[in-house]
Amino acid sequence: MKVLVTVKNMRTKICALRKSMQKLFVLCCFVIGGCGASPRSVETTPAVFHEESVRPLNSAMARQNELISPSSAVDQSINPFDSVATRFDAFIDWHKNCFHKPKQCELDEFITSGTPFSDNFSQIIARNQKHNIYSQPGRGERKYFVNSISNDPTTMTATVSGCVYDTVILFLDGFIFDDKVSSSLATWQFSWQDNRWSWVDFQTYKKLYNVNICEG
């Protein structure tokens, strides 16, 4: 009887958290992008980037060399835009680890506090820390399809455009909390701050469930 009550209480807790997560998801749609409508094929020829191994696109890097003209405020011997692809590689590992072990997530490694975007992401990690919500290695993955990397030397920002296919399963105290499969057309924006690239924005232009529009 005690076991049944415990399981019932856990299910009640999961349901309540799912409702709060839905509200947070609606907020995220307004803060970092909208969700998509009906499925349709998307004609793209991206390179595939896994969480464990990300490499820069030759075409994107070639375009960077054409567009980049470093600001006079930046050391002329170092071109920050040369490190965007490498930084994005590190960002993917950081993002994955923040969901594997939220209590060990070092937020200031990639985001700068005090902005609506950083505050929103911090709230998600804080929720996961409080309720012991986490992902597990080998239980789903996030595949990144990068189409282009564009740079703006005037504002010292870089934008990675592409698609992400997410099959990661989230657990709550050992129970499956969220096992939705989704794919999204998105952009990740980085800003050059304190001699490193910081993640400052994420926009979702189309998000569908149970279909992979990244390879469609």
Rosetta constraint file for C-alpha pairs under 8 A:
AtomPair CA 1 CA 5 HARMONIC 6.27 0.50
AtomPair CA 2 CA 6 HARMONIC 6.16 0.50
AtomPair CA 3 CA 7 HARMONIC 6.19 0.50
AtomPair CA 4 CA 8 HARMONIC 6.04 0.50
AtomPair CA 5 CA 9 HARMONIC 6.03 0.50
AtomPair CA 6 CA 10 HARMONIC 6.13 0.50
AtomPair CA 7 CA 11 HARMONIC 6.15 0.50
AtomPair CA 8 CA 12 HARMONIC 6.20 0.50
AtomPair CA 9 CA 13 HARMONIC 6.14 0.50
AtomPair CA 10 CA 14 HARMONIC 6.16 0.50
AtomPair CA 11 CA 15 HARMONIC 6.15 0.50
AtomPair CA 12 CA 16 HARMONIC 6.20 0.50
AtomPair CA 13 CA 17 HARMONIC 6.16 0.50
AtomPair CA 14 CA 18 HARMONIC 6.02 0.50
AtomPair CA 14 CA 172 HARMONIC 7.50 0.50
AtomPair CA 14 CA 177 HARMONIC 6.66 0.50
AtomPair CA 15 CA 19 HARMONIC 6.33 0.50
AtomPair CA 16 CA 20 HARMONIC 6.40 0.50
AtomPair CA 17 CA 21 HARMONIC 5.92 0.50
AtomPair CA 18 CA 22 HARMONIC 6.13 0.50
AtomPair CA 18 CA 177 HARMONIC 7.69 0.50
AtomPair CA 19 CA 23 HARMONIC 6.50 0.50
AtomPair CA 20 CA 24 HARMONIC 6.22 0.50
AtomPair CA 21 CA 25 HARMONIC 5.96 0.50
AtomPair CA 22 CA 26 HARMONIC 6.30 0.50
AtomPair CA 23 CA 27 HARMONIC 6.42 0.50
AtomPair CA 24 CA 28 HARMONIC 6.15 0.50
AtomPair CA 25 CA 29 HARMONIC 6.24 0.50
AtomPair CA 26 CA 30 HARMONIC 6.73 0.50
AtomPair CA 27 CA 31 HARMONIC 6.20 0.50
AtomPair CA 28 CA 32 HARMONIC 5.52 0.50
AtomPair CA 28 CA 33 HARMONIC 6.93 0.50
AtomPair CA 28 CA 120 HARMONIC 7.54 0.50
AtomPair CA 29 CA 33 HARMONIC 4.75 0.50
AtomPair CA 29 CA 34 HARMONIC 4.72 0.50
AtomPair CA 29 CA 35 HARMONIC 6.62 0.50
AtomPair CA 30 CA 34 HARMONIC 6.57 0.50
AtomPair CA 31 CA 116 HARMONIC 7.57 0.50
AtomPair CA 31 CA 117 HARMONIC 6.97 0.50
AtomPair CA 31 CA 120 HARMONIC 8.00 0.50
AtomPair CA 32 CA 117 HARMONIC 7.11 0.50
AtomPair CA 32 CA 201 HARMONIC 7.19 0.50
AtomPair CA 32 CA 202 HARMONIC 5.59 0.50
AtomPair CA 32 CA 203 HARMONIC 4.98 0.50
AtomPair CA 32 CA 204 HARMONIC 6.69 0.50
AtomPair CA 33 CA 202 HARMONIC 7.46 0.50
AtomPair CA 33 CA 203 HARMONIC 4.70 0.50
AtomPair CA 33 CA 204 HARMONIC 4.53 0.50
AtomPair CA 33 CA 205 HARMONIC 6.28 0.50
AtomPair CA 34 CA 203 HARMONIC 7.86 0.50
AtomPair CA 34 CA 204 HARMONIC 5.87 0.50
AtomPair CA 34 CA 205 HARMONIC 5.97 0.50
AtomPair CA 34 CA 206 HARMONIC 6.76 0.50
AtomPair CA 34 CA 207 HARMONIC 7.69 0.50
AtomPair CA 35 CA 204 HARMONIC 6.95 0.50
AtomPair CA 35 CA 205 HARMONIC 6.80 0.50
AtomPair CA 35 CA 206 HARMONIC 5.32 0.50
AtomPair CA 35 CA 207 HARMONIC 4.87 0.50
AtomPair CA 35 CA 208 HARMONIC 7.34 0.50
AtomPair CA 36 CA 205 HARMONIC 7.07 0.50
AtomPair CA 36 CA 206 HARMONIC 4.18 0.50
AtomPair CA 36 CA 207 HARMONIC 4.58 0.50
AtomPair CA 36 CA 208 HARMONIC 5.86 0.50
AtomPair CA 37 CA 206 HARMONIC 7.55 0.50
AtomPair CA 37 CA 207 HARMONIC 7.70 0.50
AtomPair CA 37 CA 208 HARMONIC 7.18 0.50
AtomPair CA 38 CA 208 HARMONIC 7.63 0.50
AtomPair CA 39 CA 208 HARMONIC 6.75 0.50
AtomPair CA 39 CA 211 HARMONIC 7.55 0.50
AtomPair CA 39 CA 213 HARMONIC 7.83 0.50
AtomPair CA 40 CA 213 HARMONIC 7.52 0.50
AtomPair CA 41 CA 213 HARMONIC 6.36 0.50
AtomPair CA 41 CA 216 HARMONIC 4.97 0.50
AtomPair CA 42 CA 213 HARMONIC 6.21 0.50
AtomPair CA 42 CA 214 HARMONIC 7.37 0.50
AtomPair CA 42 CA 215 HARMONIC 7.75 0.50
AtomPair CA 42 CA 216 HARMONIC 5.46 0.50
AtomPair CA 43 CA 216 HARMONIC 6.78 0.50
AtomPair CA 44 CA 214 HARMONIC 7.68 0.50
AtomPair CA 44 CA 215 HARMONIC 7.50 0.50
AtomPair CA 44 CA 216 HARMONIC 7.84 0.50
AtomPair CA 45 CA 147 HARMONIC 7.62 0.50
AtomPair CA 46 CA 145 HARMONIC 5.50 0.50
AtomPair CA 46 CA 146 HARMONIC 5.87 0.50
AtomPair CA 46 CA 147 HARMONIC 5.12 0.50
AtomPair CA 46 CA 162 HARMONIC 7.63 0.50
AtomPair CA 47 CA 57 HARMONIC 7.36 0.50
AtomPair CA 47 CA 145 HARMONIC 5.48 0.50
AtomPair CA 47 CA 146 HARMONIC 5.99 0.50
AtomPair CA 47 CA 147 HARMONIC 6.97 0.50
AtomPair CA 48 CA 143 HARMONIC 6.89 0.50
AtomPair CA 48 CA 144 HARMONIC 5.88 0.50
AtomPair CA 48 CA 145 HARMONIC 4.59 0.50
AtomPair CA 48 CA 146 HARMONIC 6.92 0.50
AtomPair CA 49 CA 53 HARMONIC 6.52 0.50
AtomPair CA 49 CA 54 HARMONIC 5.07 0.50
AtomPair CA 49 CA 55 HARMONIC 7.15 0.50
AtomPair CA 49 CA 143 HARMONIC 5.77 0.50
AtomPair CA 49 CA 144 HARMONIC 4.41 0.50
AtomPair CA 49 CA 145 HARMONIC 5.46 0.50
AtomPair CA 49 CA 146 HARMONIC 6.99 0.50
AtomPair CA 50 CA 54 HARMONIC 6.10 0.50
AtomPair CA 50 CA 141 HARMONIC 7.95 0.50
AtomPair CA 50 CA 142 HARMONIC 6.66 0.50
AtomPair CA 50 CA 143 HARMONIC 4.68 0.50
AtomPair CA 50 CA 144 HARMONIC 5.73 0.50
AtomPair CA 51 CA 89 HARMONIC 7.98 0.50
AtomPair CA 51 CA 92 HARMONIC 5.73 0.50
AtomPair CA 51 CA 93 HARMONIC 6.15 0.50
AtomPair CA 51 CA 96 HARMONIC 7.20 0.50
AtomPair CA 51 CA 141 HARMONIC 7.27 0.50
AtomPair CA 51 CA 142 HARMONIC 6.21 0.50
AtomPair CA 51 CA 143 HARMONIC 6.42 0.50
AtomPair CA 51 CA 144 HARMONIC 7.33 0.50
AtomPair CA 52 CA 93 HARMONIC 6.94 0.50
AtomPair CA 53 CA 89 HARMONIC 7.34 0.50
AtomPair CA 54 CA 88 HARMONIC 7.97 0.50
AtomPair CA 54 CA 89 HARMONIC 5.18 0.50
AtomPair CA 55 CA 85 HARMONIC 7.08 0.50
AtomPair CA 55 CA 86 HARMONIC 7.49 0.50
AtomPair CA 55 CA 89 HARMONIC 7.12 0.50
AtomPair CA 56 CA 60 HARMONIC 7.37 0.50
AtomPair CA 56 CA 61 HARMONIC 6.89 0.50
AtomPair CA 56 CA 85 HARMONIC 5.20 0.50
AtomPair CA 56 CA 86 HARMONIC 7.27 0.50
AtomPair CA 57 CA 61 HARMONIC 6.09 0.50
AtomPair CA 57 CA 146 HARMONIC 7.80 0.50
AtomPair CA 57 CA 148 HARMONIC 7.70 0.50
AtomPair CA 58 CA 62 HARMONIC 6.05 0.50
AtomPair CA 59 CA 63 HARMONIC 6.22 0.50
AtomPair CA 59 CA 148 HARMONIC 7.97 0.50
AtomPair CA 60 CA 64 HARMONIC 6.24 0.50
AtomPair CA 60 CA 147 HARMONIC 7.84 0.50
AtomPair CA 60 CA 148 HARMONIC 5.32 0.50
AtomPair CA 60 CA 149 HARMONIC 5.50 0.50
AtomPair CA 60 CA 150 HARMONIC 7.69 0.50
AtomPair CA 61 CA 65 HARMONIC 6.44 0.50
AtomPair CA 61 CA 82 HARMONIC 7.84 0.50
AtomPair CA 61 CA 149 HARMONIC 7.49 0.50
AtomPair CA 62 CA 66 HARMONIC 6.58 0.50
AtomPair CA 63 CA 67 HARMONIC 6.25 0.50
AtomPair CA 63 CA 150 HARMONIC 7.76 0.50
AtomPair CA 64 CA 68 HARMONIC 5.78 0.50
AtomPair CA 64 CA 81 HARMONIC 7.23 0.50
AtomPair CA 64 CA 82 HARMONIC 7.75 0.50
AtomPair CA 64 CA 149 HARMONIC 7.34 0.50
AtomPair CA 64 CA 150 HARMONIC 6.71 0.50
AtomPair CA 64 CA 151 HARMONIC 6.81 0.50
AtomPair CA 67 CA 151 HARMONIC 7.10 0.50
AtomPair CA 68 CA 81 HARMONIC 7.23 0.50
AtomPair CA 68 CA 151 HARMONIC 6.98 0.50
AtomPair CA 68 CA 152 HARMONIC 7.67 0.50
AtomPair CA 68 CA 153 HARMONIC 6.36 0.50
AtomPair CA 69 CA 153 HARMONIC 6.16 0.50
AtomPair CA 70 CA 74 HARMONIC 6.57 0.50
AtomPair CA 70 CA 76 HARMONIC 6.93 0.50
AtomPair CA 70 CA 79 HARMONIC 6.43 0.50
AtomPair CA 70 CA 80 HARMONIC 7.86 0.50
AtomPair CA 70 CA 153 HARMONIC 5.72 0.50
AtomPair CA 71 CA 153 HARMONIC 6.05 0.50
AtomPair CA 71 CA 154 HARMONIC 6.71 0.50
AtomPair CA 71 CA 156 HARMONIC 7.69 0.50
AtomPair CA 72 CA 76 HARMONIC 7.12 0.50
AtomPair CA 74 CA 78 HARMONIC 7.67 0.50
AtomPair CA 75 CA 79 HARMONIC 7.63 0.50
AtomPair CA 79 CA 83 HARMONIC 7.86 0.50
AtomPair CA 80 CA 84 HARMONIC 7.23 0.50
AtomPair CA 80 CA 192 HARMONIC 7.68 0.50
AtomPair CA 80 CA 196 HARMONIC 7.88 0.50
AtomPair CA 81 CA 151 HARMONIC 7.24 0.50
AtomPair CA 81 CA 158 HARMONIC 7.53 0.50
AtomPair CA 83 CA 87 HARMONIC 5.98 0.50
AtomPair CA 84 CA 88 HARMONIC 6.12 0.50
AtomPair CA 84 CA 158 HARMONIC 7.24 0.50
AtomPair CA 84 CA 197 HARMONIC 7.36 0.50
AtomPair CA 85 CA 89 HARMONIC 6.31 0.50
AtomPair CA 86 CA 90 HARMONIC 6.48 0.50
AtomPair CA 87 CA 91 HARMONIC 6.07 0.50
AtomPair CA 87 CA 197 HARMONIC 6.93 0.50
AtomPair CA 88 CA 92 HARMONIC 6.29 0.50
AtomPair CA 89 CA 93 HARMONIC 6.76 0.50
AtomPair CA 90 CA 94 HARMONIC 6.19 0.50
AtomPair CA 91 CA 95 HARMONIC 6.03 0.50
AtomPair CA 91 CA 110 HARMONIC 7.13 0.50
AtomPair CA 92 CA 96 HARMONIC 6.16 0.50
AtomPair CA 93 CA 97 HARMONIC 6.17 0.50
AtomPair CA 94 CA 98 HARMONIC 6.13 0.50
AtomPair CA 94 CA 105 HARMONIC 7.96 0.50
AtomPair CA 95 CA 99 HARMONIC 6.74 0.50
AtomPair CA 96 CA 100 HARMONIC 6.29 0.50
AtomPair CA 97 CA 101 HARMONIC 5.85 0.50
AtomPair CA 97 CA 102 HARMONIC 7.42 0.50
AtomPair CA 97 CA 105 HARMONIC 7.05 0.50
AtomPair CA 98 CA 102 HARMONIC 4.73 0.50
AtomPair CA 98 CA 103 HARMONIC 7.79 0.50
AtomPair CA 98 CA 104 HARMONIC 6.97 0.50
AtomPair CA 98 CA 105 HARMONIC 4.65 0.50
AtomPair CA 98 CA 106 HARMONIC 7.68 0.50
AtomPair CA 98 CA 125 HARMONIC 7.50 0.50
AtomPair CA 99 CA 105 HARMONIC 7.96 0.50
AtomPair CA 99 CA 125 HARMONIC 7.69 0.50
AtomPair CA 99 CA 128 HARMONIC 7.97 0.50
AtomPair CA 99 CA 134 HARMONIC 5.39 0.50
AtomPair CA 99 CA 135 HARMONIC 5.65 0.50
AtomPair CA 100 CA 134 HARMONIC 5.34 0.50
AtomPair CA 100 CA 135 HARMONIC 4.73 0.50
AtomPair CA 100 CA 136 HARMONIC 5.79 0.50
AtomPair CA 100 CA 137 HARMONIC 7.30 0.50
AtomPair CA 101 CA 105 HARMONIC 6.62 0.50
AtomPair CA 101 CA 134 HARMONIC 6.49 0.50
AtomPair CA 101 CA 135 HARMONIC 7.79 0.50
AtomPair CA 102 CA 125 HARMONIC 6.07 0.50
AtomPair CA 102 CA 126 HARMONIC 7.85 0.50
AtomPair CA 102 CA 128 HARMONIC 6.33 0.50
AtomPair CA 102 CA 129 HARMONIC 5.57 0.50
AtomPair CA 102 CA 133 HARMONIC 7.93 0.50
AtomPair CA 102 CA 134 HARMONIC 6.81 0.50
AtomPair CA 103 CA 129 HARMONIC 5.44 0.50
AtomPair CA 105 CA 125 HARMONIC 7.91 0.50
AtomPair CA 107 CA 111 HARMONIC 6.05 0.50
AtomPair CA 107 CA 122 HARMONIC 7.33 0.50
AtomPair CA 108 CA 112 HARMONIC 6.05 0.50
AtomPair CA 108 CA 113 HARMONIC 7.44 0.50
AtomPair CA 109 CA 198 HARMONIC 7.93 0.50
AtomPair CA 110 CA 197 HARMONIC 7.47 0.50
AtomPair CA 110 CA 198 HARMONIC 4.92 0.50
AtomPair CA 110 CA 199 HARMONIC 5.54 0.50
AtomPair CA 111 CA 118 HARMONIC 6.16 0.50
AtomPair CA 111 CA 198 HARMONIC 5.38 0.50
AtomPair CA 111 CA 199 HARMONIC 5.19 0.50
AtomPair CA 111 CA 200 HARMONIC 6.44 0.50
AtomPair CA 112 CA 118 HARMONIC 6.48 0.50
AtomPair CA 112 CA 198 HARMONIC 6.94 0.50
AtomPair CA 112 CA 199 HARMONIC 7.74 0.50
AtomPair CA 112 CA 200 HARMONIC 7.40 0.50
AtomPair CA 113 CA 118 HARMONIC 5.60 0.50
AtomPair CA 113 CA 119 HARMONIC 6.52 0.50
AtomPair CA 114 CA 118 HARMONIC 6.74 0.50
AtomPair CA 114 CA 119 HARMONIC 6.51 0.50
AtomPair CA 115 CA 119 HARMONIC 6.01 0.50
AtomPair CA 116 CA 120 HARMONIC 6.10 0.50
AtomPair CA 117 CA 121 HARMONIC 6.37 0.50
AtomPair CA 117 CA 200 HARMONIC 6.82 0.50
AtomPair CA 117 CA 201 HARMONIC 6.24 0.50
AtomPair CA 117 CA 202 HARMONIC 7.97 0.50
AtomPair CA 118 CA 122 HARMONIC 6.02 0.50
AtomPair CA 118 CA 200 HARMONIC 7.06 0.50
AtomPair CA 119 CA 123 HARMONIC 6.20 0.50
AtomPair CA 120 CA 124 HARMONIC 6.61 0.50
AtomPair CA 121 CA 125 HARMONIC 6.48 0.50
AtomPair CA 122 CA 126 HARMONIC 6.03 0.50
AtomPair CA 123 CA 127 HARMONIC 6.06 0.50
AtomPair CA 124 CA 128 HARMONIC 6.34 0.50
AtomPair CA 125 CA 129 HARMONIC 6.16 0.50
AtomPair CA 126 CA 130 HARMONIC 6.13 0.50
AtomPair CA 127 CA 131 HARMONIC 6.16 0.50
AtomPair CA 127 CA 133 HARMONIC 7.76 0.50
AtomPair CA 128 CA 132 HARMONIC 5.46 0.50
AtomPair CA 128 CA 133 HARMONIC 4.49 0.50
AtomPair CA 128 CA 134 HARMONIC 6.63 0.50
AtomPair CA 129 CA 133 HARMONIC 6.67 0.50
AtomPair CA 131 CA 172 HARMONIC 7.04 0.50
AtomPair CA 131 CA 173 HARMONIC 7.99 0.50
AtomPair CA 132 CA 172 HARMONIC 5.74 0.50
AtomPair CA 132 CA 173 HARMONIC 6.01 0.50
AtomPair CA 133 CA 170 HARMONIC 6.49 0.50
AtomPair CA 133 CA 171 HARMONIC 5.45 0.50
AtomPair CA 133 CA 172 HARMONIC 4.56 0.50
AtomPair CA 133 CA 173 HARMONIC 6.93 0.50
AtomPair CA 133 CA 177 HARMONIC 7.72 0.50
AtomPair CA 134 CA 170 HARMONIC 5.38 0.50
AtomPair CA 134 CA 171 HARMONIC 5.35 0.50
AtomPair CA 134 CA 172 HARMONIC 6.71 0.50
AtomPair CA 135 CA 139 HARMONIC 7.33 0.50
AtomPair CA 135 CA 168 HARMONIC 6.83 0.50
AtomPair CA 135 CA 169 HARMONIC 5.88 0.50
AtomPair CA 135 CA 170 HARMONIC 4.66 0.50
AtomPair CA 135 CA 171 HARMONIC 6.02 0.50
AtomPair CA 136 CA 169 HARMONIC 7.40 0.50
AtomPair CA 136 CA 170 HARMONIC 7.56 0.50
AtomPair CA 136 CA 171 HARMONIC 7.94 0.50
AtomPair CA 139 CA 168 HARMONIC 6.15 0.50
AtomPair CA 139 CA 169 HARMONIC 5.94 0.50
AtomPair CA 140 CA 166 HARMONIC 7.50 0.50
AtomPair CA 140 CA 167 HARMONIC 4.65 0.50
AtomPair CA 140 CA 168 HARMONIC 3.96 0.50
AtomPair CA 140 CA 169 HARMONIC 5.89 0.50
AtomPair CA 141 CA 166 HARMONIC 6.03 0.50
AtomPair CA 141 CA 167 HARMONIC 5.29 0.50
AtomPair CA 141 CA 168 HARMONIC 4.85 0.50
AtomPair CA 142 CA 164 HARMONIC 6.47 0.50
AtomPair CA 142 CA 165 HARMONIC 5.54 0.50
AtomPair CA 142 CA 166 HARMONIC 4.44 0.50
AtomPair CA 142 CA 167 HARMONIC 6.29 0.50
AtomPair CA 142 CA 168 HARMONIC 6.54 0.50
AtomPair CA 143 CA 164 HARMONIC 5.50 0.50
AtomPair CA 143 CA 165 HARMONIC 5.04 0.50
AtomPair CA 143 CA 166 HARMONIC 6.52 0.50
AtomPair CA 144 CA 162 HARMONIC 7.29 0.50
AtomPair CA 144 CA 163 HARMONIC 5.94 0.50
AtomPair CA 144 CA 164 HARMONIC 4.59 0.50
AtomPair CA 144 CA 165 HARMONIC 6.62 0.50
AtomPair CA 145 CA 162 HARMONIC 5.35 0.50
AtomPair CA 145 CA 163 HARMONIC 4.95 0.50
AtomPair CA 145 CA 164 HARMONIC 6.07 0.50
AtomPair CA 145 CA 214 HARMONIC 6.87 0.50
AtomPair CA 146 CA 160 HARMONIC 7.00 0.50
AtomPair CA 146 CA 161 HARMONIC 5.98 0.50
AtomPair CA 146 CA 162 HARMONIC 4.28 0.50
AtomPair CA 146 CA 163 HARMONIC 6.48 0.50
AtomPair CA 147 CA 160 HARMONIC 7.78 0.50
AtomPair CA 147 CA 161 HARMONIC 5.71 0.50
AtomPair CA 147 CA 162 HARMONIC 4.89 0.50
AtomPair CA 147 CA 163 HARMONIC 7.92 0.50
AtomPair CA 148 CA 160 HARMONIC 6.02 0.50
AtomPair CA 148 CA 161 HARMONIC 5.36 0.50
AtomPair CA 148 CA 162 HARMONIC 6.92 0.50
AtomPair CA 149 CA 158 HARMONIC 6.96 0.50
AtomPair CA 149 CA 159 HARMONIC 5.68 0.50
AtomPair CA 149 CA 160 HARMONIC 4.58 0.50
AtomPair CA 149 CA 161 HARMONIC 6.31 0.50
AtomPair CA 150 CA 158 HARMONIC 5.71 0.50
AtomPair CA 150 CA 159 HARMONIC 5.27 0.50
AtomPair CA 150 CA 160 HARMONIC 6.62 0.50
AtomPair CA 151 CA 156 HARMONIC 7.42 0.50
AtomPair CA 151 CA 157 HARMONIC 5.97 0.50
AtomPair CA 151 CA 158 HARMONIC 4.39 0.50
AtomPair CA 151 CA 159 HARMONIC 6.36 0.50
AtomPair CA 152 CA 156 HARMONIC 5.55 0.50
AtomPair CA 152 CA 157 HARMONIC 5.31 0.50
AtomPair CA 152 CA 158 HARMONIC 6.23 0.50
AtomPair CA 153 CA 157 HARMONIC 6.82 0.50
AtomPair CA 156 CA 191 HARMONIC 6.08 0.50
AtomPair CA 156 CA 192 HARMONIC 5.63 0.50
AtomPair CA 157 CA 189 HARMONIC 7.00 0.50
AtomPair CA 157 CA 190 HARMONIC 5.57 0.50
AtomPair CA 157 CA 191 HARMONIC 4.42 0.50
AtomPair CA 157 CA 192 HARMONIC 6.18 0.50
AtomPair CA 158 CA 189 HARMONIC 5.79 0.50
AtomPair CA 158 CA 190 HARMONIC 5.21 0.50
AtomPair CA 158 CA 191 HARMONIC 6.48 0.50
AtomPair CA 159 CA 187 HARMONIC 6.54 0.50
AtomPair CA 159 CA 188 HARMONIC 5.67 0.50
AtomPair CA 159 CA 189 HARMONIC 4.42 0.50
AtomPair CA 159 CA 190 HARMONIC 6.29 0.50
AtomPair CA 160 CA 187 HARMONIC 5.49 0.50
AtomPair CA 160 CA 188 HARMONIC 5.12 0.50
AtomPair CA 160 CA 189 HARMONIC 6.35 0.50
AtomPair CA 161 CA 186 HARMONIC 6.12 0.50
AtomPair CA 161 CA 187 HARMONIC 4.43 0.50
AtomPair CA 161 CA 188 HARMONIC 6.59 0.50
AtomPair CA 162 CA 185 HARMONIC 6.00 0.50
AtomPair CA 162 CA 186 HARMONIC 5.66 0.50
AtomPair CA 162 CA 187 HARMONIC 6.27 0.50
AtomPair CA 163 CA 183 HARMONIC 7.10 0.50
AtomPair CA 163 CA 184 HARMONIC 5.48 0.50
AtomPair CA 163 CA 185 HARMONIC 4.42 0.50
AtomPair CA 163 CA 186 HARMONIC 5.62 0.50
AtomPair CA 163 CA 187 HARMONIC 7.98 0.50
AtomPair CA 163 CA 214 HARMONIC 5.60 0.50
AtomPair CA 164 CA 183 HARMONIC 5.57 0.50
AtomPair CA 164 CA 184 HARMONIC 5.41 0.50
AtomPair CA 164 CA 185 HARMONIC 6.74 0.50
AtomPair CA 164 CA 186 HARMONIC 7.41 0.50
AtomPair CA 164 CA 214 HARMONIC 6.78 0.50
AtomPair CA 165 CA 181 HARMONIC 7.81 0.50
AtomPair CA 165 CA 182 HARMONIC 6.06 0.50
AtomPair CA 165 CA 183 HARMONIC 4.30 0.50
AtomPair CA 165 CA 184 HARMONIC 6.66 0.50
AtomPair CA 165 CA 212 HARMONIC 6.41 0.50
AtomPair CA 165 CA 214 HARMONIC 6.64 0.50
AtomPair CA 166 CA 181 HARMONIC 5.81 0.50
AtomPair CA 166 CA 182 HARMONIC 5.29 0.50
AtomPair CA 166 CA 183 HARMONIC 5.94 0.50
AtomPair CA 167 CA 179 HARMONIC 7.27 0.50
AtomPair CA 167 CA 180 HARMONIC 6.94 0.50
AtomPair CA 167 CA 181 HARMONIC 4.80 0.50
AtomPair CA 167 CA 182 HARMONIC 6.77 0.50
AtomPair CA 168 CA 179 HARMONIC 6.84 0.50
AtomPair CA 168 CA 180 HARMONIC 7.94 0.50
AtomPair CA 168 CA 181 HARMONIC 7.48 0.50
AtomPair CA 169 CA 176 HARMONIC 7.17 0.50
AtomPair CA 169 CA 177 HARMONIC 7.60 0.50
AtomPair CA 169 CA 178 HARMONIC 5.84 0.50
AtomPair CA 169 CA 179 HARMONIC 4.58 0.50
AtomPair CA 169 CA 180 HARMONIC 7.37 0.50
AtomPair CA 170 CA 176 HARMONIC 6.21 0.50
AtomPair CA 170 CA 177 HARMONIC 5.40 0.50
AtomPair CA 170 CA 178 HARMONIC 5.00 0.50
AtomPair CA 170 CA 179 HARMONIC 6.36 0.50
AtomPair CA 171 CA 175 HARMONIC 5.31 0.50
AtomPair CA 171 CA 176 HARMONIC 4.51 0.50
AtomPair CA 171 CA 177 HARMONIC 4.80 0.50
AtomPair CA 171 CA 178 HARMONIC 6.85 0.50
AtomPair CA 172 CA 176 HARMONIC 6.26 0.50
AtomPair CA 172 CA 177 HARMONIC 5.51 0.50
AtomPair CA 180 CA 209 HARMONIC 7.09 0.50
AtomPair CA 180 CA 210 HARMONIC 7.42 0.50
AtomPair CA 181 CA 209 HARMONIC 5.63 0.50
AtomPair CA 181 CA 210 HARMONIC 5.18 0.50
AtomPair CA 181 CA 211 HARMONIC 7.53 0.50
AtomPair CA 182 CA 207 HARMONIC 6.85 0.50
AtomPair CA 182 CA 208 HARMONIC 5.58 0.50
AtomPair CA 182 CA 209 HARMONIC 4.22 0.50
AtomPair CA 182 CA 210 HARMONIC 5.74 0.50
AtomPair CA 182 CA 211 HARMONIC 6.58 0.50
AtomPair CA 182 CA 212 HARMONIC 7.09 0.50
AtomPair CA 183 CA 207 HARMONIC 5.70 0.50
AtomPair CA 183 CA 208 HARMONIC 5.60 0.50
AtomPair CA 183 CA 209 HARMONIC 6.51 0.50
AtomPair CA 183 CA 210 HARMONIC 7.92 0.50
AtomPair CA 183 CA 211 HARMONIC 6.74 0.50
AtomPair CA 183 CA 212 HARMONIC 5.48 0.50
AtomPair CA 183 CA 213 HARMONIC 6.10 0.50
AtomPair CA 183 CA 214 HARMONIC 6.70 0.50
AtomPair CA 184 CA 204 HARMONIC 6.40 0.50
AtomPair CA 184 CA 205 HARMONIC 7.24 0.50
AtomPair CA 184 CA 206 HARMONIC 5.43 0.50
AtomPair CA 184 CA 207 HARMONIC 4.25 0.50
AtomPair CA 184 CA 208 HARMONIC 6.54 0.50
AtomPair CA 184 CA 213 HARMONIC 7.31 0.50
AtomPair CA 184 CA 214 HARMONIC 7.45 0.50
AtomPair CA 185 CA 204 HARMONIC 5.89 0.50
AtomPair CA 185 CA 205 HARMONIC 5.50 0.50
AtomPair CA 185 CA 206 HARMONIC 5.18 0.50
AtomPair CA 185 CA 207 HARMONIC 6.58 0.50
AtomPair CA 185 CA 214 HARMONIC 7.52 0.50
AtomPair CA 186 CA 202 HARMONIC 7.18 0.50
AtomPair CA 186 CA 203 HARMONIC 5.46 0.50
AtomPair CA 186 CA 204 HARMONIC 4.40 0.50
AtomPair CA 186 CA 205 HARMONIC 5.70 0.50
AtomPair CA 186 CA 206 HARMONIC 7.32 0.50
AtomPair CA 187 CA 202 HARMONIC 5.77 0.50
AtomPair CA 187 CA 203 HARMONIC 5.32 0.50
AtomPair CA 187 CA 204 HARMONIC 6.77 0.50
AtomPair CA 188 CA 199 HARMONIC 7.37 0.50
AtomPair CA 188 CA 200 HARMONIC 7.98 0.50
AtomPair CA 188 CA 201 HARMONIC 6.01 0.50
AtomPair CA 188 CA 202 HARMONIC 4.75 0.50
AtomPair CA 188 CA 203 HARMONIC 6.76 0.50
AtomPair CA 189 CA 199 HARMONIC 6.08 0.50
AtomPair CA 189 CA 200 HARMONIC 5.82 0.50
AtomPair CA 189 CA 201 HARMONIC 5.04 0.50
AtomPair CA 189 CA 202 HARMONIC 6.28 0.50
AtomPair CA 190 CA 197 HARMONIC 5.71 0.50
AtomPair CA 190 CA 198 HARMONIC 5.22 0.50
AtomPair CA 190 CA 199 HARMONIC 4.53 0.50
AtomPair CA 190 CA 200 HARMONIC 5.48 0.50
AtomPair CA 190 CA 201 HARMONIC 7.07 0.50
AtomPair CA 191 CA 197 HARMONIC 5.37 0.50
AtomPair CA 191 CA 198 HARMONIC 5.25 0.50
AtomPair CA 191 CA 199 HARMONIC 6.57 0.50
AtomPair CA 191 CA 200 HARMONIC 6.42 0.50
AtomPair CA 192 CA 196 HARMONIC 5.51 0.50
AtomPair CA 192 CA 197 HARMONIC 4.59 0.50
AtomPair CA 192 CA 198 HARMONIC 6.33 0.50
AtomPair CA 193 CA 197 HARMONIC 6.13 0.50
AtomPair CA 193 CA 198 HARMONIC 6.45 0.50
AtomPair CA 208 CA 212 HARMONIC 7.88 0.50
AtomPair CA 208 CA 213 HARMONIC 7.69 0.50
AtomPair CA 212 CA 216 HARMONIC 6.40 0.50
